[in-house]
């Protein structure tokens, strides 16, 4: 996958995705990502982005202040 900003080939890595909402913070750990070695931009495939969106929606309804989700545990 190439960086949207630099057009440099991104490296496959695992990153943490943090969502800061009005009443809570949701952290999804160990997310398969592509990271640009030049600018640091983090990118996801369409399927990973959809999974993250589903996790965040589920966590929003079940939490109060902070939720930490491990991506690998949820896809198994």
C-alpha positions in Angstrom: 0.0 0.0 0.0 1.3 3.5 -0.9 1.0 6.5 1.3 -1.8 8.8 0.3 0.4 11.9 1.0 3.9 10.9 0.0 3.3 8.0 -2.5 6.0 6.1 -0.6 5.5 2.3 0.0 4.1 1.9 3.5 5.3 -0.8 5.9 3.0 -3.4 7.4 2.9 -3.0 11.2 0.5 -3.3 14.1 -0.6 0.0 15.6 -3.1 1.3 18.2 -6.2 3.1 17.0 -7.5 5.7 19.5 -11.0 7.2 19.4 -11.5 10.2 21.7 -15.3 10.8 22.0 -17.2 13.2 24.2 -17.6 11.0 27.2 -15.1 8.2 26.6 -11.8 7.1 25.0 -11.7 3.8 23.0 -8.4 2.2 22.3 -8.2 -0.7 19.8 -4.8 -2.4 20.2 -2.6 -4.4 17.8 -4.5 -3.3 14.6 -3.0 -4.5 11.3 -1.9 -1.2 9.6 0.3 0.3 7.0 2.6 3.0 8.2 4.5 5.5 5.9 8.2 5.4 6.8 8.5 9.0 5.5 5.6 10.9 7.1 4.2 8.4 9.6 0.7 8.3 8.1 -1.2 5.2 9.4 -3.5 3.5 6.8 -5.9 0.6 7.1 -7.4 -1.8 4.5 -11.1 -1.5 3.9 -11.9 -4.7 5.8 -9.8 -3.6 8.9 -11.4 -0.1 8.9 -14.9 -1.7 8.9 -13.9 -4.0 11.8 -12.6 -1.0 13.8 -15.8 0.8 13.1 -17.8 -2.1 14.4 -15.7 -2.5 17.5 -16.0 1.2 18.3 -19.8 1.2 17.9 -20.1 -1.8 20.2 -17.8 -0.3 22.8 -19.7 3.0 22.8 -22.8 1.4 24.0 -21.1 -0.7 26.7 -18.7 1.7 28.4 -18.4 4.7 30.6 -15.0 6.3 30.4 -12.4 4.0 28.8 -12.4 0.9 26.8 -9.3 -1.0 25.5 -10.0 -3.6 22.8 -7.4 -6.1 21.5 -8.1 -6.4 17.7 -6.5 -9.9 17.5 -8.8 -11.3 20.2 -12.0 -10.1 18.5 -11.3 -11.5 15.0 -10.6 -15.1 16.3 
